[in-house]
Amino acid sequence: MDKNYWEKLAPVHQDEMFNVLKNDRKKIILKQIEQLGSKRKTVADMGCALGRWLPALSKNFRKVYAIDIAEKFITLAKENNSDLHNIEYIRADAGNIQPVPCDVVLCVNAVMTPVLAKRDAFFRTISDSLPRNGHLILVVPSLESALFSEAMLERWHFKDGTSKPIFTGDNAVDKFENLKSGIYDLDGVPTKHYLKEEIKALLPQYQLQVKEVEKIEYTWDTEFESPPSWLQSPRPWDWMFVAKKKTAKAQ
């Protein structure tokens, strides 16, 4: 989950990167962007990747900062949004840059590094970039959903008579230990997932007060290939938090 990782992933990511915008069936994130938007405000998309959110941000805000650690992502974001003229692109590690003054920060599945110190630095940048009463729209992978999906997969295999342990292989113990810290593999990449209560306890440490919590619910075929018909609601989800900046800087 570092610069080299994202640089290698970027060239093939146009098709393979999970599309939160497309799969947010209820358009919950877009509604928040519209609600917080204003032509008097600036917004930063921290971890913009391919720039899928930039059209909505450009439409609803005076100026947009598009920030990503991978130069190739910045290049693709520019190409994908060449008709938008109120966007400034910044190639930088969001956890290792000066604050980017803005009224709103959008951060969609970007604070996913398994390294705690890097996550801390990322959240500090977000907090320091926002003024008093500024807002954060944060989307993170749900640990509850990941565990729920594993439970449903186990049930699926049980019904089919193909049950097998969740943790297998030489690194099974490491995977189990990581899971206790919310580190769960996505396509073989250790990725930080969050509990709802974890974020509610975490954000105030960065002077961000949680105002709203929503599930961004997806279909089962985003988790499994050809899921069985009996696998219905509840469905897998990410968490979305809307938080408001309080007065002091993060301690």
Secondary structure, DSSP 8 states (H G I E B T S, - for coil): --HHHHHHHGGGHHHHS--HHHH-TT-HHHHHHHHH-EEEEEEEEET-TTTTTHHHHHHHEEEEEEEES-HHHHHHHHHHTTT--SEEEEES-TTSS-----SEEEEES----S-HHHHHHHHHHHHHHS-TT-EEEEEEEBHHHHHHHHHHHHHHHHHHT----SS-STTHHHHHHHHTTTEEEETTEEEE-B-HHHHHHHGGGGTEEEEEEEEEE--GGGTSSS--TT--SS--EEEEEEEEE-SS---
